[in-house]
Amino acid sequence: MLNKSYAYWKMSYEQTEVNSLASECFEMEFSDTDAIQLNNVMSILNSEGEQLKPYNVTIKNICDNDIKYQVNIETLNNKDKLADKYITAKVNYEENKVLTTYPETTGIIENHSKAYKVYEGHLKKDQVMSIDVRMWMGEEVELYETVDGVKVDKSKEIMNKEFQSKVTIEAEIDNQEGEYTEEILHGTDPVLGEGLIPVIIGENGKVTRADTTKKWYNYANSEWANAVILADDKQDPGIGNPIPEDDIESYFVWIPKYSYQLWDLGLYEGLTSIDESKVHTIPIKFGTTDTKDSVKGECTTPMTEDGKQGKSGDSGECKVGDFMTHPAFISFEVNGLWIGKFETGYKDAQSKAEAEDVTNTNKIVTEEIVIKPNVYSWRNINMSNAFENSIKYQTILDSHLMKNTEWGAVAYLSHSKYGKYTVEKGNTEIMLNNSGNYVTGYAAKSFPKADYLNYKDYEDVNPESDNTYSYNYNNPNSVVASTTGNYTGIYDMSGGAEEYMMSIEISEDSQYIVGMDSERNSGYNGLLQYYGGAFTPKADGIDFPSTKKEYYDVYNYGTSENNYTRRILGDATGELGPFAKRENTYQSQWINSWYFSAAWFLGIARPIITRGGYYTFGNENNIFAFINSAGENTNQSTYRIVLAPKS
């Protein structure tokens, strides 16, 4: 319970004049915001204090060398001084703290009382840092305490007191890089390619420009690194400053390179019964090197030289219990991938109908790409066009259409101790995006029913609104639909629209199977095969990017949609077995052992994989759901973009 002080007091934060410090290569100046003046106030909730108008100071480094700086709050000696222990301070996006819990440091103001180091950082040449300082009498203040069973009145320590302080900044040349790294990542920390701005995502989805010399991610605490690409006419606001949503074009989340412990080789040739005991927390080891030593319980990814998965029973050197480098990172030879935080949206769409305009099915319009919350998913696009738009979106960052193995890399990390739902944490599945308008970033308020034909608890909503059955992204409750259970994770991986993966089945003579007929196909040239029929050629589309093997997953030919032996280890398909059939009102549904998720593998006429299901698909939606497709343009299919910048 909060004990509030009814004693009036005064806090003042004074600058006698604008502070400035200039040398040959360093410039620092205070902005012109007013000093903090809190008169006749009482203790307040810290959540209220965090909303107070801050005092702002801006630093700019104009030196060729890096600069390290330290921000201090120095309290002043004055008559009737309010003790420092009653003051709470918050600097930028750091947690608020009682002033006396900050480390003491050497002050520079004559006759100061105490000096506290409240912030420190690192600036490269021409970098700008904006620092917001808020101070208030916080909820920790208690008017009474019990000493030896006697209630003692402490109000005289607070009543009619005055607190005064000043901000000081010390800076010096720093020849060390000073970039923040996390020990458990073992060198797989985020790679910020050209145009990627590191950010902190706070409560209600508020975005702040991160300081990369300070902790801006914490995978040990399931806080994944985020970055944004700004709209064309927008500038980097400087470290510590908020970034308005209108300034952002796209969001991405970093998946560090890792190996994972194999628990099942996925060699299931048909349907039997599910085994819920298979669900477990997936052991993960981050690291830059590829696992190769089977003696140490590690193995190589069992792939043939042409990039195809080994055939049934061929597990290479890998066995259950081994740690295997996830294949998503091997093909691009990177230490991590930036995954689109949301399904790809269509920038100018003002309705779900405009985001599925068939006139854009075969157009390259990368200027319409947005990857952000509260926009309409770009649907009615076939797989080949999704690939072309993805690969041309950010060529300098090696953008591309998400592959099935890359989806698997996210899914497995989400089910490790570094993600949202693990056995130890007792967390539940990633919540469904149940927006009937295919709006990104939404979260259902409850899990759907098993029979999706009769499942009506979905939301037909417009952007930025909460209604009966869903939470909007900006509502903090929406984090149940994130891969981390907080705002740092990836959204729309359960429900929303189903997402095309850049994966394809090949015939026994290694030709690409691109769809079922002239109307239902991916848009690529290759072979068409209707159910059980003969192959027919398609030559009126575009050529498959066969020379860019790193951009797609290849699956061996098979005539059965429940022969999971053709899986690629790491793609979150065969390893999710065993598999079974479940009857419902609509049809017989094939499911896997991980949360009863849909499990329709590649087969005749449907040679493409989609992931995540779509919003009406009942409780068979999940990050572990997979469904086959012909790759055609439909109003329920969309796509996701991945970046693979080199270190």
FIMAR-482812 format. One line per field, with one value per residue (C-alpha): x, y, z; residue number from 1; residue in one letter. Coordinates in steps of 0.5 Angstrom, whole numbers. Layout:
N
east = c(X ...)
north = c(Y ...)
up = c(Z ...)
resi = c(NUM ...)
resn = c(A ...)
This chain:
647
east = c(0 3 4 3 6 1 7 8 15 19 24 27 32 36 41 44 45 46 52 57 63 67 74 78 74 68 62 56 50 44 38 33 28 26 29 24 20 16 12 8 8 7 9 7 6 13 8 6 13 15 10 13 16 23 29 33 40 43 51 54 61 64 71 74 75 70 67 65 61 58 52 51 46 50 45 47 47 42 38 32 35 30 34 37 33 27 28 27 30 29 34 32 29 33 29 27 31 32 37 41 42 46 53 56 62 66 63 65 60 63 60 56 53 53 54 51 53 46 48 54 55 59 59 62 63 57 53 48 45 39 38 32 32 26 26 20 18 17 12 18 17 14 11 12 16 16 22 22 14 13 10 15 13 18 14 18 24 20 15 17 24 27 31 36 41 44 46 53 57 64 67 73 76 75 79 75 69 65 59 54 55 52 56 51 51 58 59 52 50 46 49 47 47 46 39 38 37 37 31 28 21 17 11 5 10 13 20 26 33 37 44 48 54 49 44 39 37 38 37 38 31 28 29 30 34 30 31 27 28 26 21 25 24 26 32 35 33 39 40 35 30 23 21 14 10 9 17 18 17 19 21 26 28 35 35 42 46 45 45 40 39 36 30 27 30 23 22 15 12 5 -1 -1 -3 0 5 4 10 15 13 19 24 29 36 40 47 49 55 59 62 58 58 62 65 60 65 63 55 55 54 53 47 45 44 47 51 46 42 37 35 38 33 29 33 39 41 48 52 46 43 38 42 47 47 46 48 41 41 38 44 49 46 47 54 51 52 44 38 33 26 20 17 10 7 8 3 1 3 -3 -9 -14 -18 -17 -20 -15 -9 -11 -12 -11 -8 -2 -1 5 7 14 12 17 15 9 12 11 13 9 3 -4 -3 -7 -3 -1 -5 -7 0 3 10 14 12 12 20 21 18 22 29 29 26 33 38 44 41 40 33 29 22 22 24 21 28 28 21 24 29 24 20 25 28 21 21 27 29 30 23 16 13 17 16 19 16 9 8 2 2 3 -4 -7 -8 -16 -17 -22 -19 -12 -9 -2 0 -7 -8 -14 -17 -18 -15 -20 -24 -22 -27 -26 -32 -36 -31 -34 -30 -25 -25 -27 -24 -20 -13 -12 -18 -20 -26 -30 -25 -18 -13 -9 -2 -1 -5 0 -4 -2 4 1 2 9 15 18 11 14 14 21 19 16 8 3 6 0 -6 -7 -6 -2 5 8 15 21 21 19 18 22 21 25 29 30 25 21 14 11 3 -3 -6 -5 -10 -7 1 6 8 14 16 17 12 5 1 -6 -8 -5 -5 1 6 5 10 9 13 9 11 18 24 25 32 35 42 41 41 41 34 30 29 29 24 25 19 13 6 4 2 3 10 14 21 22 23 29 32 31 25 19 16 18 21 14 12 9 2 -5 -12 -17 -24 -28 -35 -31 -26 -21 -15 -8 -4 2 4 6 0 -5 -2 -4 1 0 6 8 5 2 -1 1 9 9 9 5 6 2 -5 -10 -15 -21 -17 -19 -14 -10 -7 0 7 8 3 4 0 1 -1 0 3 -3 -5 -11 -14 -12 -4 1 9 14 21 28 35 41 47 54 58)
north = c(0 7 12 19 25 30 35 40 41 44 41 45 43 49 51 58 59 54 49 49 45 46 43 41 35 35 39 39 43 43 44 50 46 49 46 42 46 41 46 44 36 30 23 20 13 12 10 18 20 17 21 28 33 31 36 35 35 34 32 31 28 32 29 23 19 16 19 16 20 20 24 25 28 33 35 42 44 48 50 45 40 34 28 25 18 21 23 18 19 16 17 16 9 6 4 9 8 12 17 14 7 10 9 15 19 25 31 37 43 47 45 40 35 28 26 20 17 16 14 13 11 12 16 15 21 25 21 25 23 26 25 26 27 26 27 26 24 17 12 9 15 13 17 12 7 2 2 -3 -4 3 7 13 19 21 27 32 30 31 37 44 41 43 39 42 39 40 35 35 31 29 26 24 20 13 9 3 1 0 -4 -8 -15 -21 -26 -32 -30 -32 -27 -28 -21 -17 -14 -7 -7 0 3 -1 3 -1 1 -1 -2 0 -1 0 -1 6 6 9 10 5 7 1 2 0 -6 -6 -13 -19 -26 -29 -25 -27 -20 -20 -15 -10 -5 -1 2 9 12 15 22 21 22 18 22 21 16 16 20 17 15 16 11 15 15 8 3 -3 -7 -13 -18 -21 -29 -30 -36 -43 -50 -54 -61 -66 -70 -73 -75 -74 -80 -81 -85 -84 -82 -86 -82 -76 -76 -70 -72 -70 -63 -60 -54 -54 -54 -48 -46 -40 -39 -37 -44 -50 -56 -62 -66 -72 -75 -69 -70 -65 -66 -63 -62 -68 -65 -67 -63 -60 -58 -63 -67 -74 -79 -83 -86 -82 -78 -77 -76 -73 -77 -76 -72 -69 -61 -59 -52 -50 -50 -43 -40 -44 -43 -35 -36 -31 -30 -29 -26 -20 -23 -19 -17 -17 -20 -16 -10 -6 1 5 0 3 -4 -11 -11 -6 -10 -16 -12 -17 -12 -12 -20 -20 -13 -11 -5 -5 2 -1 -5 -4 -9 -6 -6 -4 -5 -9 -16 -16 -22 -24 -25 -31 -34 -32 -25 -25 -27 -22 -16 -19 -20 -13 -9 -8 -11 -8 -12 -19 -18 -25 -29 -33 -40 -46 -47 -40 -40 -47 -43 -38 -43 -47 -41 -39 -46 -45 -42 -36 -35 -35 -42 -47 -53 -49 -43 -46 -41 -42 -43 -36 -33 -33 -27 -27 -21 -22 -16 -19 -13 -14 -15 -17 -22 -26 -26 -33 -39 -42 -48 -54 -55 -49 -49 -47 -42 -35 -32 -28 -21 -17 -10 -4 -2 1 -2 -6 -10 -16 -22 -19 -14 -9 -9 -2 -6 -9 -15 -16 -19 -26 -26 -25 -30 -28 -26 -19 -13 -15 -21 -23 -23 -26 -33 -36 -34 -28 -30 -36 -35 -37 -40 -40 -48 -52 -60 -63 -69 -75 -72 -66 -61 -56 -57 -51 -52 -56 -53 -46 -43 -45 -45 -40 -37 -40 -44 -52 -58 -58 -64 -64 -70 -76 -74 -73 -68 -62 -56 -49 -44 -37 -35 -33 -38 -40 -37 -44 -40 -37 -44 -40 -37 -43 -50 -56 -62 -69 -71 -76 -78 -78 -71 -75 -78 -73 -77 -71 -66 -62 -62 -56 -54 -55 -61 -68 -67 -65 -72 -77 -75 -77 -75 -71 -71 -65 -62 -59 -65 -70 -66 -68 -66 -66 -68 -60 -57 -61 -56 -57 -62 -62 -64 -63 -67 -68 -62 -58 -57 -51 -50 -44 -43 -41 -42 -37 -33 -38 -44 -46 -49 -52 -45 -45 -43 -50 -51 -52 -53 -55 -50 -49 -42 -39 -32 -33 -28 -31 -32 -27 -27 -25 -22 -23 -20 -23 -18 -20 -19)
up = c(0 -2 4 1 5 6 8 2 0 -6 -11 -16 -21 -23 -29 -28 -35 -41 -40 -46 -46 -53 -55 -61 -62 -57 -57 -51 -50 -46 -49 -48 -44 -37 -31 -27 -22 -17 -12 -6 -8 -5 -6 -12 -16 -20 -26 -25 -24 -31 -34 -32 -37 -37 -37 -43 -45 -52 -53 -60 -61 -67 -66 -70 -64 -60 -54 -47 -42 -36 -33 -26 -21 -16 -10 -7 0 2 8 10 5 3 4 -2 0 -2 -9 -15 -21 -28 -34 -41 -42 -36 -30 -24 -18 -11 -12 -6 -10 -16 -15 -12 -16 -15 -16 -20 -17 -11 -5 -8 -2 -6 -13 -17 -23 -26 -34 -38 -45 -52 -58 -64 -69 -71 -66 -62 -55 -52 -45 -41 -33 -29 -21 -16 -9 -10 -8 -3 2 8 13 19 21 27 32 37 37 37 31 29 26 20 17 20 16 9 11 9 6 -1 -6 -11 -16 -22 -28 -30 -35 -36 -43 -45 -51 -52 -57 -55 -59 -53 -56 -52 -52 -49 -46 -47 -55 -56 -62 -65 -63 -67 -74 -76 -83 -87 -85 -79 -73 -66 -62 -55 -55 -49 -46 -51 -56 -55 -59 -57 -61 -57 -55 -57 -52 -46 -45 -51 -51 -46 -49 -42 -40 -47 -49 -56 -60 -65 -70 -75 -82 -83 -88 -94 -91 -84 -80 -75 -68 -64 -58 -53 -57 -59 -66 -68 -71 -77 -78 -78 -85 -82 -76 -75 -70 -69 -69 -66 -70 -65 -65 -62 -59 -63 -60 -66 -73 -76 -80 -80 -86 -84 -79 -72 -66 -63 -57 -52 -48 -54 -52 -49 -48 -53 -51 -55 -55 -59 -62 -69 -71 -74 -70 -73 -68 -67 -62 -57 -59 -64 -72 -79 -82 -86 -93 -100 -104 -109 -103 -102 -95 -94 -96 -91 -86 -88 -82 -84 -77 -73 -68 -62 -57 -61 -62 -69 -72 -75 -82 -83 -81 -85 -92 -92 -88 -82 -75 -75 -78 -78 -78 -80 -74 -77 -83 -89 -90 -96 -94 -98 -96 -92 -92 -92 -100 -102 -99 -103 -110 -115 -120 -115 -116 -121 -120 -116 -112 -106 -104 -102 -97 -89 -84 -78 -73 -74 -82 -87 -89 -96 -99 -106 -108 -111 -108 -114 -113 -106 -107 -112 -108 -102 -105 -108 -102 -99 -103 -99 -93 -97 -96 -98 -97 -91 -92 -88 -84 -82 -79 -76 -73 -70 -67 -64 -61 -58 -55 -51 -45 -49 -52 -49 -48 -44 -40 -34 -34 -35 -41 -46 -53 -57 -58 -65 -69 -70 -74 -79 -83 -83 -79 -76 -69 -66 -60 -59 -52 -51 -55 -60 -60 -63 -69 -73 -77 -71 -69 -69 -63 -68 -69 -75 -73 -76 -74 -67 -64 -59 -59 -56 -58 -59 -56 -61 -61 -57 -51 -47 -47 -54 -52 -51 -59 -59 -59 -53 -49 -49 -54 -56 -60 -67 -68 -73 -73 -70 -74 -78 -85 -87 -90 -96 -95 -100 -100 -106 -108 -114 -118 -118 -124 -120 -124 -120 -118 -118 -117 -119 -126 -130 -125 -118 -118 -115 -122 -123 -129 -128 -127 -126 -123 -121 -116 -119 -126 -130 -130 -135 -136 -134 -139 -138 -132 -129 -128 -121 -118 -118 -118 -111 -107 -101 -102 -102 -99 -103 -101 -104 -108 -105 -107 -100 -96 -89 -91 -86 -88 -93 -87 -87 -80 -76 -81 -75 -79 -78 -72 -69 -70 -69 -73 -73 -76 -72 -74 -74 -77 -83 -85 -83 -80 -80 -73 -70 -63 -61 -59 -64 -69 -77 -80 -88 -91 -99 -103 -110 -113 -107 -107 -103 -95 -91 -84 -78 -81 -81 -77 -77 -77 -70 -65 -70 -71 -68 -70 -71 -76 -83 -89 -96 -102 -109 -108 -112 -110 -105 -100 -94 -96 -94 -93 -89 -90 -87 -88 -88 -87 -86 -80)
resi = c(1 2 3 4 5 6 7 8 9 10 11 12 13 14 15 16 17 18 19 20 21 22 23 24 25 26 27 28 29 30 31 32 33 34 35 36 37 38 39 40 41 42 43 44 45 46 47 48 49 50 51 52 53 54 55 56 57 58 59 60 61 62 63 64 65 66 67 68 69 70 71 72 73 74 75 76 77 78 79 80 81 82 83 84 85 86 87 88 89 90 91 92 93 94 95 96 97 98 99 100 101 102 103 104 105 106 107 108 109 110 111 112 113 114 115 116 117 118 119 120 121 122 123 124 125 126 127 128 129 130 131 132 133 134 135 136 137 138 139 140 141 142 143 144 145 146 147 148 149 150 151 152 153 154 155 156 157 158 159 160 161 162 163 164 165 166 167 168 169 170 171 172 173 174 175 176 177 178 179 180 181 182 183 184 185 186 187 188 189 190 191 192 193 194 195 196 197 198 199 200 201 202 203 204 205 206 207 208 209 210 211 212 213 214 215 216 217 218 219 220 221 222 223 224 225 226 227 228 229 230 231 232 233 234 235 236 237 238 239 240 241 242 243 244 245 246 247 248 249 250 251 252 253 254 255 256 257 258 259 260 261 262 263 264 265 266 267 268 269 270 271 272 273 274 275 276 277 278 279 280 281 282 283 284 285 286 287 288 289 290 291 292 293 294 295 296 297 298 299 300 301 302 303 304 305 306 307 308 309 310 311 312 313 314 315 316 317 318 319 320 321 322 323 324 325 326 327 328 329 330 331 332 333 334 335 336 337 338 339 340 341 342 343 344 345 346 347 348 349 350 351 352 353 354 355 356 357 358 359 360 361 362 363 364 365 366 367 368 369 370 371 372 373 374 375 376 377 378 379 380 381 382 383 384 385 386 387 388 389 390 391 392 393 394 395 396 397 398 399 400 401 402 403 404 405 406 407 408 409 410 411 412 413 414 415 416 417 418 419 420 421 422 423 424 425 426 427 428 429 430 431 432 433 434 435 436 437 438 439 440 441 442 443 444 445 446 447 448 449 450 451 452 453 454 455 456 457 458 459 460 461 462 463 464 465 466 467 468 469 470 471 472 473 474 475 476 477 478 479 480 481 482 483 484 485 486 487 488 489 490 491 492 493 494 495 496 497 498 499 500 501 502 503 504 505 506 507 508 509 510 511 512 513 514 515 516 517 518 519 520 521 522 523 524 525 526 527 528 529 530 531 532 533 534 535 536 537 538 539 540 541 542 543 544 545 546 547 548 549 550 551 552 553 554 555 556 557 558 559 560 561 562 563 564 565 566 567 568 569 570 571 572 573 574 575 576 577 578 579 580 581 582 583 584 585 586 587 588 589 590 591 592 593 594 595 596 597 598 599 600 601 602 603 604 605 606 607 608 609 610 611 612 613 614 615 616 617 618 619 620 621 622 623 624 625 626 627 628 629 630 631 632 633 634 635 636 637 638 639 640 641 642 643 644 645 646 647)
resn = c(M L N K S Y A Y W K M S Y E Q T E V N S L A S E C F E M E F S D T D A I Q L N N V M S I L N S E G E Q L K P Y N V T I K N I C D N D I K Y Q V N I E T L N N K D K L A D K Y I T A K V N Y E E N K V L T T Y P E T T G I I E N H S K A Y K V Y E G H L K K D Q V M S I D V R M W M G E E V E L Y E T V D G V K V D K S K E I M N K E F Q S K V T I E A E I D N Q E G E Y T E E I L H G T D P V L G E G L I P V I I G E N G K V T R A D T T K K W Y N Y A N S E W A N A V I L A D D K Q D P G I G N P I P E D D I E S Y F V W I P K Y S Y Q L W D L G L Y E G L T S I D E S K V H T I P I K F G T T D T K D S V K G E C T T P M T E D G K Q G K S G D S G E C K V G D F M T H P A F I S F E V N G L W I G K F E T G Y K D A Q S K A E A E D V T N T N K I V T E E I V I K P N V Y S W R N I N M S N A F E N S I K Y Q T I L D S H L M K N T E W G A V A Y L S H S K Y G K Y T V E K G N T E I M L N N S G N Y V T G Y A A K S F P K A D Y L N Y K D Y E D V N P E S D N T Y S Y N Y N N P N S V V A S T T G N Y T G I Y D M S G G A E E Y M M S I E I S E D S Q Y I V G M D S E R N S G Y N G L L Q Y Y G G A F T P K A D G I D F P S T K K E Y Y D V Y N Y G T S E N N Y T R R I L G D A T G E L G P F A K R E N T Y Q S Q W I N S W Y F S A A W F L G I A R P I I T R G G Y Y T F G N E N N I F A F I N S A G E N T N Q S T Y R I V L A P K S)
